[in-house]
Amino acid sequence: MRLKFYFFAIAAGLVFCCARPLAADSWTSPARICFGIEDKYVHDNPAISYSCGKMFYSSETRTIYGPDDIYFSFATDSLNFWSQPVYLDSAVNDTVLEDRSPCIGFDDTTFYFVRGNYQDSIWVTYFTGGGWISPQPLDSAINKFASGGPAISKDGNTLYFHSNRPGGYGGNDIWESVKSGGLWQNPVNMGAEINTAFNETEFSLAGNDSDCVFYRSSDTSNIWYYNMGSGDAAKCLFYSHYDSVQFWDNYRYFGPCISWDAQKIYLSCNPEEMEYISWICVSNRLTGVEGKPEDRIPNIEFRMAQNNPNPFSSQTTIKYQTPKSGFVNLKVYNIQGQLVKTLADRVQGAGAYSVTWDGRDEQGQAAGNGVYFCKLNSNGQTQSKKIILMR
């Protein structure tokens, strides 16, 4: 099981910005993706299908203390919600060893992932005949040393991964191997344009075989961008954020995945005030807009969906989205305008959220049958929905 508590040396008053500019491009600040109802589990290391309609990721949905298995979800609607996690397949997930860091090929049928608890190795399986076949470890050229974070080129003939094998620049470096005669050849280090004395891991490549992102663990935990063949140095996109008070508005980014069309970056975020929870977030590319990534997400609006079910008897789900970071207040009132229940009252990042109301008030007493109003406030905007409770 992976260690769920992340400790950092935090200097007093140290605060990092969320992101740096990309030349001639900018990216929106990462916004949380929500998988189903009241998403409280560890989801990380996403991999996105060619169509961007299906996402694979590591999770501990079944047992919050592990081991990791691989799940998938489908995109559902414009609220940036995805379907409930679905267990990938017992033929793929091992019952003892962790399975994580998925990578789906451009053909949507070739699937690489990492297996192991201490000595990681890269495995592959194929979707054929309506199901996934039994996975197999890659050649010894790849797995002779601990290897992880696989990424595959569009043609399926070049594999990228991180490893601590000899000959690198630091602890973990990014390596590449070319397939020839059906076998993976001896890996080649990707060089000083990417690798440093720090740890570079979790490489991800777009379908143009040039745009890529990776994770660098140094004095902070950051997401970096690199354009292969451009001759430019790698650029830091997203900084993790550490305040002077541990577990207060602190978060760590890791496990990035760039979409095949290079227009989205999916990444993992561990909010430090919630020690063993991690989320998957998404950032959108703003092509031709130079400067610091915005804290607003394009193409979505401030919105609260109608609760479901409505009417309800035992509990109901309320979904909402905020296109900009800020203080979010979500409360339930009776028809006299009296507060019944506070569902959210804190600063939240831009993105999609889901909460449930069990029909009880602030004192835990069952509210009476009737009409209630759920009111959402954030960044000077307000929306409300009528809720009917019928026990």
N, C-alpha and C positions, 0 to 999 in steps of 0.2 A: 504493500500500500504506500502511496506517495505521502510524504510529509505534508500536512495540511496547514501547519502554522509557519508563516514566513516572518523571519525576524530580520530587521535591517538596522544598520548603524545610522541613526538619524541625528544629525547635528541640530542644535537648537536654532529654531527659526528658519531652517532650510526648506525652501519651497521651489519646485521646478515647474516650468510651464508645461502644458499638456502636449505641445507639438512644436515642430520647426517647419519652415517652409520648404516646399519642393520647387525647384526651378521651373517656372512657367506653369506650375500646377499647385493646387492646394487640396487638402483633404478635410472633410468635416470631422469634428471631434467624435470619437467613438461613442455610439449610442447602444444601450443594452437591448439585446434580443430576448424575448420571453418565450419559453417553451411550455405551453399549456397553462394550467391553473396554479397560481402561487408557487412559482418556480424557486425552490429552496435548496436545490442540490448543486453538486459540483459538475459543471459542464465546461470543457476546455478543449484546446487543440482541434479547432474545426477544420473540415475539408468540404469544399463546395463542389457540386456537380457542374457539368458543362453548362446546363441551362439555368443554374443558380436557383433551381426549384427544390433541390434536395440537399440537406446538410448532414454530414457524418461528424461525429465528435466523440470524445472520451467522456464518460460519466460514471457516477456512482449512484445512479437513480434508485437502483434496487436496494442497496445497502450503503448508507452514507459514509461508512468507514471502509469501503472497498471490498474486493479489489476493483480496479478500473475495468470497464468493458466498453465496447463500442456500440453506440446507438445512432439512430438517424431520425430526422424530422423533415416534414414538408413545409414549404412556404404556404401561408394561408391567406393573408389579406394585407391591405395597405397599412394596417396598424403595426407592422413589423413584428407580428406574432407568427410563431411557427407551431406546428402540431406537437402534441404530446410526444415525449421520447419513445421510440420504438426500439426494442432490443434487436440488434442486427441479426444474429443467427447463432445458434449453439454450435454450428459447424465452424464458426470463426472464433467466437469468444471462448477462451479457456476458463475452466472452473477454478484454477489455482493461480496461474500466472496473470499478471496484468496485461491487458490489450488496450492500446492507446495510439495516439498520433496517427490517425488515418490519412490516407491519400488516395483519392479516386482518380483514375486516368481519364484522359479526354474521351475515350470510348465508353465511359460509364460502366465498364464491365471488368476492368483490371483494378484490383484493390490492394494497396500496400498498407502495412501498419507495423507497429512496434509491439513486440512481446517480450516480457521479462520483468523480473522484480529488481534484480541488481545488475545482471549482465544483459543489457538490452540487445536485441537483434531484430532485423527487419524481415518480415514475412510477406507473402503474396498469396492472394486467392483470386478466383475468377468467377464471374456470374455466368452460368451456362445451364441450359435445361430448366430454367425457372428457379434456380437456387445457387447458393455459393458452395463451391467445392472445398474440400479440406485444404486449409492453407499449408504452405511449405516455406521453410526458411530459404533465404537467398543464398547464392553461392558463397563459398568460404572467402572469396575475394572481398566480399562486403562484410560478412559477419565474423571474420577472423578476430576483430577487435570489437568492443562495444560500439554499436551503431544505432542511430535513431533519427527521427524527424524526416522521413522520406518525402521526396518530391520528384515528379516524373515529367519529362519533356512531353510536348504535344504528340510527337511521333512514337513515344514509348521506348526510345532507345538510349536515353541518357537519364541516369538516376542521380539525384542529389541527396545528400544526407549529412548529418553531423556525426563526428567520431572523435575519440581521444587517442586515435592511433598515432604511432611515432611519425615524426616528420612534419608536425604542424607548428603553428605559431603560438598556440596557447593550450589551455586545457582541452576544450572542444573546438574543432574547426569545421567548416563546411567543405565537403569533398564531392567529387563527381566521378561517375563510372559509366563507361560506354558499353553497350551490349554488342558483342560480335560473335557470330556463330552460335547464337543462342545462349551465350555465357557472358556474365558481367566481368569486365576486365579490371585489372588492378586500379584502384581509385587514385585520382590526382587531386592534390590540394588546390582549392580555387584561388589561392594567392592573397597578397596583402591588400588588394582592393576591398576584400570582405573580411578576412581573418586578421585577428590581432592577438595580443597577449592575453586578452580576456576570453570569455567563452562565447562562441557564436553557434547558435543552434536553431532548429525549427525553421528551416529554409522552405520557402514556397515560391513557385514559379507560375507566371501567367501563361496563357496560350500562345502569346507572341514570342515565347522563349527568350525574352529580354527583361521585362519588368519582374522584379522579385523583391521579396521582403524576408526578413529574418529577425531573430531575437538575439540581442547582445546583453550579456550579464556582466556589468562592470561595477562601478560605484553605484549605479542605479540599474533598473531593469527596463530596457528600452526596445522599441521596434524600429528597425532600420529599413531603408529602401535602397535598392541598387539596380541600375540599368546595365545589364551585361552587354559588352561591346561598345559602350558609349565612351569609355575612357575616363568617365567621371568617378569620383570617390563616392562611397556609400554615404547616404544622408540619414540623419535621425529624424523620424517622423513623429513618434509618440513617446514622450517621457512618462515614466511612472511619477507619481506625485507623493511626496512625503512632507507632512507638516511637522511642526515641532512637537506636537502631541501625538503619540502613537495611537493607532486605531481611531483617528478622527479625520475624516475626509482624506484618507490615504488609500492609494490603490496601486496595483502592480499590473502592467501589461505584459503579456507573453503569448506564445503559441499563435503567431499570425498566419493567415491564409489569404492570398490574393486571388480574386476570381479569374476565370479563364479569359474574360474580356478586359481585365486589368482596371475595371471601374469601381471595384469594391475591395476593401480589406476587412476580413473577419478576424477577430482577435479575442484572446481570453483576457479577462480582467478579474483580479482578486481584490475586492474591497477590504482593506485592512481592518475595518471596524467589525467585519463579519469573518472571523478568522478561517473557517474551513469552507467558505462558499466561494465559488468562482462562476463568473458569467461569461457569455459570449456576446461580444459587441460588434458593430459594423460601422465602418467609415466609408463615405462616398467620395469619389474623385470629382473635383471641380476643375475640369480641363481648361487650361488657359488662364486660370486665376492665380496669380502669383501672390504669395504672402502666407501668413500664419493660418492654419486650419481654423475654420469657424466653429463656434459652439452651437450652431444651428444646423439641422438636418434638412436638406432640400427635399421637396416633393412630398413632405408630410406636414400635417397641420395639427394644431392644438385640438384635441378631440377626445371625448369620452363616449364609448359605445354603450348601447342599452344593456343593462344587466341581463344576465342569462342564468337560470330561467327567470321569467317574470310573467305572472306572479310566481312566488316561491314559498316554500313551507319550512325548509330547514337551513339552506344556505344558497347564496347566489353569488355569481362571479361578476366583477366589474373590471373592464379593461379600459385603459386610457393611454394616450401618448402625449409627449411634450416635445416639440421640435427644438427646444432650447433648455439648457441647464438652468436650474433655479429652485426656489422654495416651492414645494408642492403641498397643497392642503386639500384633502379629500374627506368630506364629512357627510353624515346622514342626519337629516332633520325630520321632525314630524310636521304635520300640516299647520301646527301653531308656530312653526319657526324655531322650536326648541331643539337644541343639540341632543341627538340620541347616541351617535357613535362616531368617533374619529378613526378613519381607516388609514390615513397617511398624513404626516405632519413633519416634513423634513426636506432638506435639500436633496434633489435627485438630478442625475444627469439626463440629457436628452435621450429619448427612446421610449420603448413600450413597456408597460407595467400591467400587472394583474393582481387584484386582491379579492378576497371573499368576505362577505358579511354573513354571519350566522344568525342574524335576527335578534341579537342581544344588544343591550345598551352598555354604557360605560361601566356600570356596576356589575355587569354580567347577568343581568336579569332579562328574561325573555320579553321582547317588545310585543305589544298587542297587535292584532290584525289591523290592517288598514293601509293607507297611502303614506309613503315617505318620499323624501326628495334627497337625492345624492348630489352634492355640489362639489365641483372641482375648481380650484383656483391655482393659477401659476403665472408668474410674470405679467400680472395685470389682466389676465384673461380668465373668464369664468364660463363654465357650462354646468347644466344640471339635468338630471334625468329622474322621471317618476318611477318609484319602486313600489310594488304591491306585495305585502306580506299576508299570506293566507295559510294558516296552520291547519 
